């Protein structure tokens, strides 16, 4: 049981406010309760918002949580001040995953090495797989880079700096460097590695490389080089990159990121040839006015059994802005609600899977009446 003071000092307050706008098809009361119980253990000093990861297939009543750590809050994590409850503080002392995250942040804030390597962003993902919220507080980590920083032309010493910066998040720093060098060498011209995912909370010895490519060439173009894996799985996702009818009659999200799994197995570094994912990102700014134009895409997923029909119909209700005066500071703010993207994943021998990502973020209200985004 969390107290009122703990709630307003934790991310639980953000979940409680966001829950008022969640259409019932997107989250059951039990799934949003689990998210709230996880958020109650995390300090509001770490982040000003979160992504709600809604499973559309496999476990449609499950919602996970992703925390984008504010750039000025990396030191909060590094100093071990992320817990908002005594239970989280006890977990911190026993968690290898949190030890690695704190060590990574401490290394980043204590030197310019990470900045020089292009590291700019940090997300923590929490999977709501268990009934006990403390069991769900083992984070996976996603490290983002400056746009076009990690490309096929990135110098080897920069790749080495990235591997050294991320060393606390992996058991094989040299294997990570070899995997990045191989992935960069295979990147098509104009594309770059946007972020890396480390599944330390799941004990998985693999790194997810998320590759960004220019508009118009993400999945529908023949941009995959022979060195990149999973072309057979990408073929399964390519049909979703374009609307089934005339383009001028439908607004379609952009396929902007491809996920590739780098597997670290003893002394070998390989790609997972049997899995690939693609993120389809929605137009964002128009959602501030409560407008969501890509409903045709959600209905197309529903036709393929990748999205419940009621989700496709109700999801647009999520988008919008709320002006708030949060206690205890009473500083005018706004709660931004945005449908961020859908991720489709193809794995050999399995049906396609889909997840919908919702952003809930609190931002200061500017004096001119606009919003900081």
Residue pairs with C-beta under 8 A, 6 or more apart in sequence:
2 10
2 12
2 40
2 85
6 12
6 40
6 84
6 85
7 13
7 16
7 40
8 44
8 326
8 327
8 328
9 43
9 44
9 84
10 39
10 40
10 41
10 42
10 43
10 44
10 84
10 85
11 39
11 40
11 42
11 43
11 44
11 46
11 47
11 50
11 67
11 84
12 36
12 39
12 40
12 84
13 44
13 326
14 39
14 44
14 49
14 50
14 335
14 360
14 362
15 32
15 35
15 36
15 39
15 50
15 360
16 36
17 322
17 324
17 335
17 360
18 50
18 52
18 335
18 337
18 358
18 360
19 27
19 32
19 36
21 317
21 318
21 320
21 322
21 337
22 32
22 52
22 318
22 358
23 311
23 314
23 315
23 317
23 318
24 314
25 308
25 310
25 311
25 313
25 314
25 315
26 52
26 54
26 63
26 311
26 314
26 315
26 318
26 356
26 358
27 35
27 52
27 54
27 63
28 61
30 61
31 61
31 62
31 63
31 128
32 63
34 63
34 128
34 131
34 133
34 136
35 52
35 63
35 64
35 65
35 128
37 133
38 65
38 126
38 128
38 133
38 136
38 137
39 50
39 65
40 84
40 85
40 133
41 83
41 84
41 85
41 87
41 88
41 91
41 133
41 134
41 137
42 67
42 82
42 83
42 84
42 88
42 137
43 76
43 81
43 82
43 83
43 84
44 84
45 73
45 76
45 81
45 82
46 67
46 69
46 70
46 73
46 76
46 77
46 82
47 67
47 68
47 69
47 70
47 73
48 70
48 361
48 362
48 363
49 68
49 336
49 359
49 360
49 361
49 362
50 65
50 66
50 67
50 68
50 359
50 360
50 361
51 65
51 66
51 67
51 68
51 123
51 340
51 357
51 358
51 359
51 360
52 63
52 64
52 65
52 357
52 358
52 360
53 63
53 64
53 65
53 66
53 125
53 355
53 356
53 357
54 62
54 63
54 311
54 355
54 356
54 357
54 358
55 61
55 62
55 63
55 64
55 355
56 301
56 306
56 307
56 308
56 311
56 342
56 353
56 354
56 355
56 356
57 305
57 306
57 351
57 352
57 353
57 354
58 353
60 308
62 128
62 129
63 128
64 125
64 126
64 127
64 128
65 125
65 126
65 128
66 123
66 124
66 125
66 126
66 142
66 357
67 123
67 124
67 125
67 126
68 121
68 122
68 123
69 77
69 105
69 122
69 123
69 124
71 120
71 121
74 105
74 108
74 109
74 122
75 105
75 109
76 82
77 101
77 102
77 105
78 102
78 105
78 106
78 108
78 109
78 110
79 102
79 106
80 92
80 102
82 88
82 92
82 98
83 89
83 91
83 92
87 134
88 134
88 137
91 98
91 134
91 137
92 98
95 137
95 138
96 200
97 138
97 139
97 200
97 201
98 138
98 139
100 141
100 168
100 169
100 200
101 124
101 139
101 141
101 168
101 169
101 200
103 168
104 141
104 143
104 165
104 166
104 168
104 169
105 122
107 113
107 114
107 165
107 168
108 114
108 115
108 119
108 165
113 161
113 164
113 165
114 165
116 158
116 161
117 145
117 158
117 161
117 162
117 164
117 165
118 145
118 146
118 149
118 150
118 158
118 162
119 143
119 144
119 145
119 162
119 165
120 144
120 145
120 146
121 142
121 143
121 144
121 145
121 195
122 141
122 142
122 143
122 144
123 141
123 142
123 144
123 195
124 139
124 140
124 141
124 142
125 139
125 140
125 141
125 142
125 201
126 136
126 137
126 138
126 139
126 201
127 136
127 140
127 201
127 202
128 136
129 135
129 136
130 136
138 200
138 201
138 202
139 200
139 201
140 197
140 198
140 199
140 200
140 201
140 202
141 169
141 197
141 198
141 200
142 195
142 196
142 197
142 198
143 165
143 166
143 169
143 195
143 196
143 198
144 194
144 195
145 162
145 192
145 193
145 194
145 195
147 192
147 194
147 212
148 192
149 158
149 192
150 158
150 159
150 162
150 180
150 184
150 192
150 193
151 184
151 187
151 191
151 192
151 193
152 184
152 185
152 186
152 187
152 188
152 189
154 184
156 181
159 177
159 180
159 181
159 184
160 177
162 177
162 180
163 173
163 174
163 176
163 177
163 180
164 173
166 173
166 176
166 196
166 198
167 173
167 176
169 198
169 200
170 176
170 198
170 200
170 207
170 264
171 205
171 264
172 205
172 264
175 264
175 267
175 269
176 207
176 262
176 264
178 269
179 207
179 209
179 262
179 264
179 269
180 193
180 209
180 262
182 227
182 262
182 269
182 271
183 193
183 209
183 211
183 228
183 260
183 262
184 193
185 227
186 225
186 227
186 228
187 193
187 211
187 225
187 228
188 213
188 217
188 223
188 224
188 225
190 213
190 214
190 217
191 211
191 212
191 213
191 214
191 223
192 211
192 212
193 209
193 210
193 211
193 212
194 210
194 211
194 212
194 257
195 210
196 207
196 208
196 209
196 210
197 207
197 208
197 209
197 210
198 207
199 206
199 208
205 263
205 264
205 265
206 261
206 262
206 263
206 264
206 272
207 261
207 262
207 264
208 259
208 260
208 261
208 262
209 259
209 260
209 261
209 262
210 257
210 258
210 259
210 260
210 279
211 257
211 258
211 259
211 260
212 256
212 257
213 223
213 256
213 258
215 254
215 256
217 223
218 241
218 254
218 255
218 256
218 257
218 258
218 278
219 234
219 237
219 238
219 240
219 241
219 255
219 258
219 278
220 238
220 241
220 242
220 255
224 231
224 234
228 260
228 271
229 260
229 271
229 272
229 273
229 276
230 260
230 271
230 272
230 273
230 274
230 275
230 276
230 346
232 273
232 348
233 274
233 275
233 276
233 346
233 347
233 348
234 258
234 276
234 278
234 346
236 346
236 352
237 255
237 276
237 277
237 278
237 344
237 346
237 352
240 255
240 278
240 280
240 297
240 300
240 301
240 344
241 255
241 278
241 280
242 252
243 249
243 250
243 252
243 296
243 297
243 300
244 300
250 296
250 297
251 283
251 293
251 294
251 296
252 294
252 296
252 297
253 280
253 281
253 282
253 283
253 294
253 297
253 341
253 342
254 280
254 281
255 278
255 279
255 280
256 279
256 280
256 281
256 341
257 278
257 279
257 281
258 276
258 277
258 278
258 279
259 276
259 277
259 278
259 279
259 343
259 345
260 271
260 272
260 276
261 271
261 272
261 275
262 269
262 270
262 271
262 272
263 269
263 270
263 271
263 272
273 348
274 347
274 348
274 349
275 345
275 346
275 347
275 348
276 345
276 346
277 343
277 344
277 345
277 346
278 343
278 344
279 341
279 342
279 343
280 297
280 341
280 342
280 343
280 344
281 340
281 341
282 292
282 294
282 338
282 339
282 340
282 341
282 342
283 293
283 294
284 338
284 340
285 373
286 292
286 293
287 319
287 320
287 337
287 338
287 339
288 319
288 320
288 321
288 336
288 338
288 371
288 373
289 320
290 319
290 320
290 321
291 319
292 315
292 316
292 319
292 339
295 312
295 315
295 316
297 342
298 307
298 311
298 312
298 315
298 342
299 307
299 309
299 312
301 307
301 312
301 342
301 354
302 308
302 309
302 311
302 312
304 352
305 351
306 344
306 352
306 353
306 354
307 342
307 354
307 356
311 356
315 339
315 356
316 339
318 337
318 338
318 339
318 358
319 337
319 338
319 339
320 337
321 334
321 335
321 336
321 337
321 371
322 334
322 335
322 337
323 332
323 333
323 334
323 365
324 332
324 333
324 334
324 335
324 362
325 331
325 332
325 333
326 333
326 362
331 364
332 364
332 365
333 362
333 363
333 364
333 365
334 362
334 363
334 364
334 365
334 371
335 360
335 361
335 362
336 359
336 360
336 361
336 362
336 363
336 371
336 373
337 358
337 359
337 360
338 358
338 359
338 361
339 356
339 357
339 358
339 359
340 357
340 358
340 359
341 357
342 354
342 355
342 356
342 357
343 354
343 355
343 357
344 352
344 353
344 354
345 352
345 353
345 354
345 355
346 352
347 353
363 371
363 372
363 373
364 372
365 371
366 372
